[in-house]
Amino acid sequence: MVFPIKWSKPPMARCQHLHRLLSSAAAGAARPMPAWRVPRTLDSASADSARIRELGRLGRVREAREVFDAMPRRDIIAWNSMIFAYCNSGMPDDARSLADSISGGNLRTGTILLSGYSRLGRVRDARRVFDEMPARNTVAWNAMVNCYVKNGDINLARRLFDAMPSRDVTSWNTMLTGYCHSQQMVDARNLFEQMPERNLVSWTLMISGYVLIEQHGKAWDIFCTMHREGMPPDQPNLVSVLSAASHLENFDIVQSLQVLALKTGFERDVVIGTALLNAYTRDTSMLDTAMKFFDGMKERNEYTWSTMITALAHGGRIDSASDLYQRDPQKSIHSRTAMVTGLARCGRISDARVLFEQIPEPNVVSWNAMITGYMHNEMVDEAEELFNRMPFRNTISWAGMIAGYAQNGRSEEALVSLQTLHRNGMLPSLSSLTSSFFACSNIEALEAGKQMHSLALKVGCQFNTYVCNALITMYGKCRNMDFVRQVFNRMTAKDTVSWNSFITALVQNNLLEEARDIFDNMPSRDIVSWTTIISAYAQNEQGSEAVEIFRSLMHAREVPNPPILTILLGVGGSLGAPKLGQQIHTVAIKLGMDSGLIVANALMSMYFKYGCADSFKVFDSMEERDIFTWNTIITGYAQHGLGREAIRMYQQMESAGVLPNGVTFVGLLHACSHSGLVNEGRQFFNSMSSDYGLTPLLEHYACMVDLLGRAGDVQGAEQFIYDMPIEPDTVIWSALLGACKIHKNVEIGRRAAEKLFAIEPSNTGNYVMLSNIYSSLGMWDEVAKVRKLMKEQGVNKEPGCSWMQVKNKMYSFVTGDEDHEQIEDIRATLQELYTSLKATGYVPDTEFVLHDVDEEQKESSLLYHSEKLAVAYGLLVTPKGMPIQIMKNLRICGDCHTFIKFVSHVTKREIDIRDGNRFHHFRNGVCSCGDFW
């Protein structure tokens, strides 16, 4: 709800005075005073101390020391100024040595040292300074509490806070900062309610804390309460609440805050104006409104221009961003850097480099932006060349290079860069350390990771939450769960990312039950938590459990993200549960996620697995398509035996200017194989290398062997294997053996089987295929030998299994099933069908029986194959005319294929079967495969 604004505008004189003060402060902050301009109206020692402090603020510690050493007399102010210069430049040990030479100095000395160690995350050193202080005032206590807060140890911070002999409002605000930054807003709210005195900082912290955990409504409520208590906002307060308002998708609130800013004297405050601009640019659909606000601003600074340029660039309007940049009268380094970043982000890296070279004196931020742009565009060598040219590097420069190396697959170079940084006498930043841990994770470099861990200990940030989370991830990927548990259990402050990282590590190390237990006992979950555990069950082929967790997510009123929907769509396709897939599709539509590229690709893939024409509808409705989209539809057509259609889609893809990859050609060759398109398949195989420079891999050779073998050229397929430039694998020999089974080629089949027995002696399918070849030719002695060999190898034949979904429930059948609750009715239905089909011309093909028994027993054995049982059950329990969809784990046998063709003709049912190789769509006595499978 938008509140009524009651505050009046302050008197003009006061407003102008305040404006002058703020403008003066802002100017001073923006342009640090050079050391030589420090006023010299003070006495010589005071002037020198002031120069030392100013040089320290500028990071010019060597010059500061020269001034210090040249002083004829030094008072404690001079000593503290030099100690501050060292601390501010990241050299607290040098500062400590200096302090020790004057026996520790005074209270101010200890506080400066304590803060210096704190800034680098060296908590233990800071505590040692605190404990050694002969006396402590509230400022020192606050500094130590702040040290714990900054380094994520909220428990120790609270313990020290409770032990304070006296507290001021800064003490309370420091503790409040800790709770807010660690996202413990329940504790923050309790502390806030206990505060004996609150100032604007207290209110602003609470607003910012709720913004941090994305509870923007609560942030707005706090601001409204502050308003009701009669406390007028200041600049930081308004900036914080504007950040909250920008996420509420209620621009009436933003506009009311704009009015409030006018009434409280911030009409010309450029910081507030920029914050309002940020709120308007939050939603890319409001960029025109933001632009109108920008044009109406009475005051603009370099940050205002850069904010608007950045917003336009991020919103995909790079040309508008460029036009605005041209309008900028100053073209400050911030605007130029924003434009460089925008151009690099949209892939116009050459234009970004030209603009970068035009900056008269680029600062380190500009250099870093250009380097990051190169890394973002995977141009690592160019980033490296620029990095080597930098006149000055800061920790962000090094962090950018280390992160860029790690993210672009050059993890070893990331680790070398960290070592170079350390050898140069610099301590790595948290970002550099976490990127190094990521690099170690990428290459599973456990020993290097341990060395990085030791460096984190040396730096003193081993308890930092970000560092610990990265360590958990690294040790998890390196398969060292003992270290994962040590790091997790020793963490003094765990956020949701910590718990998620721990769960991920458990899942990666096949500890799913423990991961589930951790998930169930998490203090709080975010969408990543749900995604991780759902994905874990899906990857472990426990799709039903993944679906149950998804239902829990919906019951908890959490909003699923596209990755979760994609996972569930994949589960639905794998389970052969079309109703589940349709339900997930409905959820995606309600959430407006069905048109997103990732979800749309998953929908298309899922519907193909069901044999459903809806996959084509999804494809036709897609506004954006990527290579995965085209590969999915080409592969989908291939699975359904629609080779010509797959080729037509490939031609459309070429016309759209999309370059094929290796997966594309696997789909095309598969399509040709299942449609008997031998010449076309050869052309595609040759086109890979001649037209696109792609080297055929084992899967492409396997498709060619399958193509030749299925078409009857078994000898040609065998010769093709011998002519291959790479060693054939089991898939290739298995394709040849399968072709021998189809065409009853005993000699080549035996040779292929011998290769397979040597490579994978425990694979049941190889023995069964060879046995099938022998049995189809009545070679029962050879069949017996194969069975004996299977027994010696301890190999058992995988039973045929079929399953189907009826009214949201899955029903499964195995060959010769006797346990189904309706097995008598199913068998009776099969007997009726058998009798009626024989009358219409069906003749059982007993060559698919693998036992040497009489014909009657063979026919009886064939009758109870799992797919026949499933078809009979479908006829029993579904309404007349309703399509029947069945999944099967193995390739459908020839007799079942013929039987179901007759069933579809006699019953007028559409029957779809997805076997281990492809789809079969039976319509009016005809199968979509054309009896070629």
N, C-alpha and C positions, 0 to 999 in steps of 0.2 A: 504494500500500500504506500502511495506517495504521501509524505507528510506535509502539512501546511507550514510555510516558512514564516516565522514570526520575528526573526532578528532584524533589527534595523541597521542601516548602513552607518558606520561610525562617522564621526565628524570629519569633514574634508581635511582639515589641518592634520588631524591624527593619521588619517589615511595616507596623506602625502608624505608625512614623516616616516610612517611604517614602510611605505614604498621605497623611499630613499635608502632606508636602512637595509631592506632586503636586496635592493639593486646593488648597493655597495658591497654587501656580503657575497652576493652571487658573482660579482665581478672579481672580487678577491679570490674566490674559490676557483674560478675558471682560469685565472692568470696568476699562478704562484709568483711571488716577488723574487726576482733574481737576488742571489746573495749579496751582490755588490750594492744593491739599493736598500739594504737594511738601514734604517735611520741611525745616525751616529750622534744623536743628541744626548744619549746616555753616557755614563762614564765608560772608560775603555773596556773594563772587564765585562760590564753588562752588554756593551755593543758586541764584543766578541762572542759572548754566550748566545746572543740573538742570532748572529751569523752562523754559528754552529748548528743551532736548531733549524734555521732555514735550509742550510745545506743538507742537513739530515732529512728534512721533509722532501727534498728534491732527490734523495738517494745518492748524493755526491759525498759519500762518507770519507773518501781519501782527502778531499779538500777540507772537509770539516776537521779531520785529524790534524792537518797542517796548521789550521788556525789555532786549534787547541794546543798543539805542541809549542807554538810561537808565543803563547800568552806568558807574560812575565809573572803574573799572579793569577791563581785560579781559586775561585770560591766554589761552594757546593753547587751553585747554579750552573757553573761551567762544566763541572764534572757530570752533573745530571744531563746537561745538554748533549755532551759527547756520548754518554751511555744511551740516551734516546736515539742519537744518530745511528749507532751500531744496531740497536734493536729494530729501528724502522727499516734498515737495509737487510734484515734477515740474518744478522750476525750477533745473536745474543750471547754466545760464548765469549766473544771479544768484549762485549759489554760487561759480562760477569768478571772477566779478568781485570778490567778497569775499576769496577766497583770494589773488588777485593783489595786493590792497592790503596784504597782509602777506608779499609775496614768496613766495607758494606755501605757506607754513606748514611743517608737518613731515610725517613719513611718514603719520601718521593722516589729515592733511588730504588728501593725494593719493589715499589709498585711498577716503576718503568720496566725493570728486569722481568718481573712476573708477567707483565703484559707482552713483553717481547717473546718469551718462551711460549706463551699462550697462542700468539699469532701463528706460530709454526707448528702448533699441535703438540708441543713437548710438555705434556701435562705434568709428568713426574718432576721435571726440572723446575717448572713453575711452582709446584707444591713445596719443593725443597727450599726455594727462595722464601716462600711464604712462612714455612716453619722456622726458618733461621732469622726471621725479622725479630729484633728485640722488642719492638712494640708495633702494634697494628691499630690503625684507625678504621673507620667504616669504609673509607675509600679502598684500603688494602683488602678488607674482607670482600667487598663488592668485586674487586678485580679477580680474586681467586674463584669466587662463585661464577663470575663471567667466564673464566678459563674453562671450568668444567662444562658450562653451558655450551660454549663455542665448540667444544670437542665431543659433544654428544653424551657426556656422562651426567645425566639428569639426576640419578639417584644420589651420587656424591655431592652434586650441587645442592640438592635439597637438604642433605644431611648437614652440610656446612652452613647453609642458610638458617636452618633451625638452631644451630649452635652460636649464631652471631650474638654478641652481647648487646648490640643495639642496631637498629635498622632505620634507614631513611627510605624515601619513596624510590630512590634508585635501586636499593636492595630488592624491594618488591618487584620492580619492573625488570630487573635482571633475571630473577627467578621466573617471572612470567614469560620473559623472552625464551627461556629454556623450554618450558612446556609448549609454547606456541611453535617454536622451530622444530621440536621433535613430534609435533602433531598430537600431543596429549592434551586435547582441548577440554576434556572433562576435568582434569587436574588444574588446567589453566583457569577454567571458569570458577572452580572452588576457591583457588587462591585469590582470584580477582574479587570475589564476593567478601573475602576476609580482610581485604586491604583497608587499613585505617584511614588512608588518604590516597586519592587517585588524582593523577594529572592527565593531561592530554596524551602523554606517551602511553599511559596505561590503557586508555580507550583505544588508541591506535594499534597497540600490540594485539589486543583482542580481535579487532577487526581484521588485521593482517593474518592472525592465526587461523581464523575461520576461512579466510580466502585461500590460505595455503592448503587446507584440507578440502577445498572446494565446497564448503558449506556457505555459499554466498548469501543465502537467505538469512542465516544466523548473523553473519557479518553486518548485514543491513539492519537486523533487529537491534544489535548492539549500538549502531550509530543512532538509530531512532531513540533508544533509551538515553543515550548521551544528550541528544537534543532535548528530550523532555526534562532532563535534569538541569537544563539551562546553560550547558557548557558550549560556547561557540567553537567551531572547528578551527584548526590552523592548517597550514599548507600540507604537512605530512598526513594529517588526518583525512583531509579531503582527497588526497591522492590515493590513500588506502581504500576509502569507501568507493571511490570511482572504479578502482580495480574490481571490487565486489560487484558493483552495479553493472559493469560491462559483461559479466557472466550471467546475469539474471534474465537476459533476453527481454527486458522491459525498458524500452528507451524513454518511457515517460519518467522513470526514475532518473535516468541520466540527464534528461532535460531539467528535472526539478533541481538536481545538484548544480546544473549550470546556472539556474536562477539564483540558487543559494550562494554560489560563488560571487555572483554580481552583487547581491545584497550585503555580503560580508566583506566587501572591499577587495576581492580578488579578481576584479574584472580584467585588469591588465597583467595579472600574474601569469607569466609565461609558463611556469611549471604546472600550475593548475590547468591552464589552457592546453598544454601538451597532454596532461592526464585525461582531460575530456576528449581530446582528439584520439588518444589510445582507446578510450571506451567506444567511440564511434567506429573506429577501424577494426574493432574486435571481430565483427561479423562482415565477411567480404561482401555480403549483399547490401551492406550499408555504406559502401565506399563512396557512393555519390553524395550521401548525406555528410559523410566525414569531409569530403572535399569542399562542400558548401560551408561547413563550419570553419575549415581551414582558411578559406578565402575571406571569411568574415572576422578572423582573429585580428585584434588591434595590435597585439604584440606577438612577434615570432622570433625565435632564436634558432641557432643551428640545429638544436635537437628537435624542434618543431618540424623543420624542413626534412630532416632525416627520418623522423617518425612517419610522415606522410609518404615519403619516397619508399620507405621499407614496406609500408602497408600495401601500396599499389603493386610493388614487385611481388610480394608474397601472395597477393590476390590474383596473380597471373596477368596483371595489366602492366607489363614491363614497358610498353611504349608510352603509356600514360605517366609512369614513373619517370621515364626519360624526359618527357615534355616538362614535367614539374621541375626536374633537376635543372633544365635549361632556364626556367623562370627564377630560380634561386639567385638573388642578386649577389650574395656573398660566395656561394659555392664553397662553403667551408669544408674543412677536411672531414667533418662528420657526414655531410651530405655526399661528398665524393665517395667516402667509404661505404655508405649505405647503398649507393648506386653500384659500386664495384660488387658488393655482396649480392645485390639483386640480379645483376647480369650473370654472375657466376652460378647462382642457384637455378636460373632458367636455362643453363647450358651455353650461354653466350660468353664463353670464357675468353675468347679472343678480344671481344669488345671490352670485357672487364679489364684485361691486361693493358689495352690501349689507354683506358681512363686512368688506371693506376699509374702508368708512366707519366701522365699529364699532371699528377699531383706535385706541386713544387717541392715541398718537403714532407713527404709522407711520414706520419708518426708510426709507432710500433703497432697501433691498432690497425692501421691501413695495411701494413705489411702482413700482419696476421690474417686479415680478411682475405687478401689475395692468396695467401698460402692455403687457407681453409677452402677457398673456392677451387683451387687446383685439386686438393684432396677430395672434395665433394664430387668432382668430375673425373675421378680416378686417374688424374695426371700427376702421379707421384714424383716422377723425375723432374717435372717442371717446378713442383713445390719445393723439391730439394734444392734445385738451382737457385731459387729465390731466397730460400732460407740461408743458404751459404753467402748470399750477397748482403744480408741484413746488416746495417751499421750498428744496430743495438738489438739485443734479444731479451725478452723478459720470460718469466716462467710460462706465460700463456703461449709464447712462440714455441717453446720446447714441447709443451703439452699438446699443441696442435699437430706438430710433426709426429710425435709418438702415437697419438690417437689416429692420425691419418695412415701411418704405416700399418697399424694393427687392423684398421677397418678395411684396408685395401689388400689384405692377404700377404703383407710383408712384415710378419710378426718378428722375425729375427732382427730386422733393421730397427724396429721399435725398441727392442731390448738393448741394441747397441747404442741407440740415441740416449736412452736413460743412463747407460754407463758413462757415456761422454759427458752428459750433464753433470753427473756426480763427480767425475774426474776434474771437471772445471771448477770444483769447489762450491757448486750450488746444490742445495737440497731440493729434491723433486717436490712438486706441488701434489696435492691430493689427486688432481686430474691426471697428472703424469703417472702416478702410482697405479691408479685404477685402470688406466689404459694399458699399462705394462702387465698387470694381472690378466687383462683381457687377451693380450698377445700370448701370454703363457698358456691360457686356456685354448686358444686357437690351435696351437701346435702341441698341446699336452706336454709342455716342458716343465715337468714337476720340479726338477732340481733348480732350474732358473727361477721358478716361482717361489721356491723356498728362499733363494737369495734375495728376491724382491721383498719377501715377507720380513727378512732380517733387516733390510733397509728401512722398511716401515717402522720397525721397532726402534731403529737408530734415530729416525726422525721424530719418534714419539707419538705417532698417530695410529698405533696398532689397535686402539679402541674406538677410533673414528668409525661411525656407522657405514659410511660409503666404502671405506677401505675394507672393513670386515665383510660387507656384502660381496665385494669383488673377490676377496679371498675365498669365501664359500663357493662362489661360482667356479673359480679356478681349480680349487682342490676337488670339487665335484667332477669337473670334466677330466681331471687327471686321475680319477678313480681312487682317491685317497680319502675315504669316508672318516677315518680316525681324525685327520686334520680338520675336516669339515665340522665334525662334532665339537672338537676343541675350540675352534674359532667361534662357533655359534653359542656354545655354552658359556664362554668367557665374555661375551659381549655385554657391556654395561647398559647399553640402550639398543633395543631391537625395534626397527620399524617394520611396516608391512613388507617392504622389499626384502628384509632379512629373512622373514618367514617364507616368502615366496622362493627366495634363492635356496633355502634349505630344502624345501619340498622338491624343487627342480633337481638338486643334487641327489636326493634319494631316488627319484624317478630314474635319473640317468644311470644309477647303479643298481637298478632292478630291485629296489626296496619299496615296492608299491604299497604294501600294507602299512609300513611305517609312515610313508608319505601321507596316506589317507588319515592316519591317526593324528599326525601333526596338523593337517588341514582341518580336521574336525575340532581341534583344540586351539586354533588360532584366536588371539584376542580380538582381531578384526580382520576382515577380508576385503580385498578389492577385486576388480574384474580380472586382474592378472592371476590371482589365486584360483579363481574358478576356472579360468582358461587352462592353467597348468594341470590341474587335477583331472579335468575332463579330457584333455589331450592325452594324459598319461594312460587313462583307462582305454581310450580309443586305440592308442598305439600298442597296447598289450592285448588287443583283440577281445576286450571286455566291453563291447559296445553297449550292452544292456545296462551295465553299471554307469557308463558315461551318460546315458539317457536319464537314469534316475537322478544323478547329480544335477543335470540340467533342469530337471523338474524342481529340484530343491532350490536352484538359483531363481527360477521363475516364482516359486512360492515365497522366496525372501524379497520379492519385488526388485531384484537387481535387473538391470538392463543388459542383456547379452551383447557382446561386441561381434563384429564380422568374423574374427577368427573362430569364435565359439560356434557360430552358425555354420561356418565352413566345415569344422570338425564334425558336427552333428549330421550334416548333409552327407559327409563321407561315411559315417557310421550307418546311416539309413541305407545307403547304396550297398555297403558291404553285407549288411544283414538281410538284404532283399526285403526290406520293410517299406513298401511304398507309402503307406499311410503315415508313418513317422516322417518320411521325407516331405510329404505334402503339409504336415503340421508345421515343420520347421520353415517351409516356404511361406506359410501363412504368417508365422511370427516375423519373418524377414520383411514381408510386405507391410505389416502393421508398424514396424519400426523404421520403414523407409530405407531398408538396407538391401532390398532385392535387386536394385539397379546398380549397386556397386560392383566394380569389376571382379573382385575376389569372390564375392558371394554368387554373382551371376555365373562365373566359371564353375563354381562348385555345384550350383543348381543344374547346369547343363550336364556335367559329369554324372551327377546322381541319376538324373532321368534317363541317361543312356544306360546306366547299370540296370534300371528297371525295364529297359526295352520300351520306353515311353516316348511318344512323339512330342511331348512337352519340351524335350530338349531342343527341338528345332524352333519352337516358339520362343524359348529363352534366347537362343542365338539371334533370331530375327529382331528381337526387341532391344538388343544391346546397342547402346550408342557408342560405346568404346570397346575395342577388342584388342587383345595383345596376342603374342605368339602362343601363350597357353590356351587361349580361346580357340584359335585355329587348330592347334594340335588336338584339342579335346574333340572337336567335331569331326576331324579327319579320322581319329582313332575310333570314335563312336560309330561312324559309318563302317569302318573296318570290322568292328566287333559284330555288327549286324549283317555282314556279308555283302554290303552295298559298295562294292569296289568302284564302280563307275561314278557314284555320287561322291565318294571320297576324293577321287581325282578331280572332279568338278570343283569341289571346295578348295583344293590345292591351287587350282587355276585362279579362283577368285582371290585367294590369299596373295598370289603373285601380283595380280592386278592392283591390289590394295597397297602394294609396295612393302609388304612384310617379308623379311628374309626368313627362309626355313632354317631349322636347326636339325640336329641329329634325331630328336624325338619325332619331328615331322616325317622324316624318311622311314622311321620304324613303322609309323602308322600307315604310310603309303604302301610300303612293302607288305605289311600285314594284310592290307585291303586287297592287294593284287593276289596274294597267296590264297585268301579265302574266296576269291572270285575266279580263279584260274587265269588271271591276266599275266601270262608269263612274259610276253614281249614288253608290256608296259612296266612290269617289275624290273626287268633288266635295264630299261632306259632310266628309271629313277635311281637305280643303284649306281649306274655310271655317272648320272648327273650330279650326284653328291660331290664327287671330287672334281669333275671337269667344270661344272658351272658354279659351284659354291665353295670349293676348296675345303670340303669337309672330309675327314678321313673316316672311312667305314670302320665301325667298331664291331665287337663280337655279336651284338644283337642284330646288326644289319646283315652280317653273314648268316646268322641263324635264320633270318627271314628268307634269305635267298635259297638256302637249303630246303626250307619248308615249301617255298614256292615251286621249286623244281620237283621236289618229291611228291607233293600233292598232285601235280599235273601229270605224274606217271613217269617222269624222267629220273628214276631212282639212281641209275648208274651215273647220270650227269650230275646229280646232287652229290654223290660220293666223290666224284672226280673234282668237283668244285671245292670240297673240303680239303682234298690233298693239295690243291693249287693255292690255298689261302696263304697270305704272307704272315699270318699270326697263328698261334697254336689254338686249335679248336677247343671249346669248353664243353661241359655236359649238355648245355642247351642245344648246341649244334648237333652233337651225336644223337641226342634225344629226338630232334626234329627228323633226322634221317631214319631212326628206328621207327618213329611214328609213320613215316611214309612207307616203310617196308611193311608195316602192319596193314595199312590201307590196301597196298598192292600185292601183298602176300609174297614178298621177296625174301626167301629164307636165307640165302647166302650173305647178302649185304646186311640183312637184319642181324644175323649172327655176329658179323664183324663189328657192327655198331654197338651191339649189346656187350660184347667183350670189352670194348673201350670204356663203356659206361660202368661195367662191373669193376674195372680196375680203378676208375676215378672215384666213384661213389658206391661202394659195395652195399650200403645200407638203404639205398633208394628202392622202395618197393615197386614203383611204377615201371622201372626198367625190366625187372623180371616178369612182371605181368604182361607187358607188351610183347616180349619175346615168346612167352607162353601162349599168348593170343595168336601169334603167327603160326606156331606149331599146331595148335588145336584147330585153327581154321582149315588146315590141310590134313587133319586127321593123324598128325605125327604124335601119337600119345606117349610113345617111349621118350621122345624129346621133352614133352610136357612134364613127365615124371622126373626127368633129370633136373629140369629147372626148379621144380618144387623141392627136390632134395637139396639143391644148392641154396635155395631160400632158407630151408630149415637149418642148414649148416651155418649160414650167415646170421641166423636169428632174425630173419626178416619176415614180417607178416603182411599179408595183402590188406591194403586199406579198403574198408567196405564202402560200397556206393551209398551215398547219402543225398537225399533231396529234402527241401523244406519249402514252406509257403506260409504266407500270412493270411489269416482269416479273422476278420473282426478284431483287429489289434492284437492278435495272439499268433505266435509262431508255432507251427506244427512241423515236425521232422519225421522222416521215414528212412529206414535202412533196408537194403536188399534182404528179402526173406523175413521182414519184420513180423513178430508175433506178439509184441508188447503193447501196440497201440490200443487204446480203449475201444475203438470201433473197428478193430481188425477183421472181425467176422463180416461186418457189413461191407467193408472195403473189398474183401476177397470175393464176396458174392457179386458185387458190382463188376469186378474184373472178369469173373466167369461169364456173366451175362454179356459183357462187351466182347469177350473172346469168341463166344458163340456167334454173336451177331456180325462181328467183323469178318470172321471166316466165311460167312455166307455172302459177304460183299467182295471177297477176293483176297483178304488178308491171309498170308501164309507165314507162319513163324520161321524166322531165319535161325536155325539151330547151330549155325557155325560159331555163334557168339557164346555158346555154352562151352566152358573150359574143362568139362569132365567127360570121360569116356563112358557114357550111359546110353540107354536106349532112347529113341526119339520122343516117347511119351514123357519120360523124365526130363528130357531137355526142354520140351515145351512148357512143362510145369515150372521148371527153374526160371525160364525166361519171364513167365507171367508175373513173378513177384519181385522184379527189379524195382528199385526205389522210386524211379520216376513214374512207373506205371501205378504204383501204390498212391503216389501224390496226386496223379491225374484222377484216379478213381475217387479219392477223398474229396477233391475239388468238385467233382460232379455230384457227390452226395450232399455236400453242405452249402453249396452256393446256388443262388437262384438260376433258373434256366436263362441262357443267353449271356450270363455274366462271364467276362474273360477270366481265364485261369493263368496265374503267373507262378512259375516254379524255378527254384535255384537248385543246381546239382554240383557236387564237388568234383566229379570226374567227367570225362568226355562221354556223351550219350552214346549208347551202343546202337548198331545198325538196326536191330530188331525193334528196340524201343522207338527209334526214330520212325520206322515204318508204321508201327502200331499207333503212335500218336497222330500221324497223318490221317489214318483211317478214322480215329476217334473224332478229330476236328471236323471231318466230313460228315460223319453219321450224326453227331450231336449238335452240329452247327455252332460249336464253341470256338472262340479265339483262344489258343493256348500258346503261351510264351515260355520257353525254357532257356535259362542261361546256364550252360554247362561250363566245364573247366576251360574251354577254349573260346566260346563265342555264344551268340544268341541264335535261337531257332524260333521263328514266328510261324506257327502252324495256322493256316487259314484254308478252310474248305478242301482239305486233303492235300494241300501243297505247303512245303516249307520254304521259307525265305532263302535258305542256303542253296536251294536248287540241287539238293542231295550231294553237295560238294563241300565236305567239311572234314 
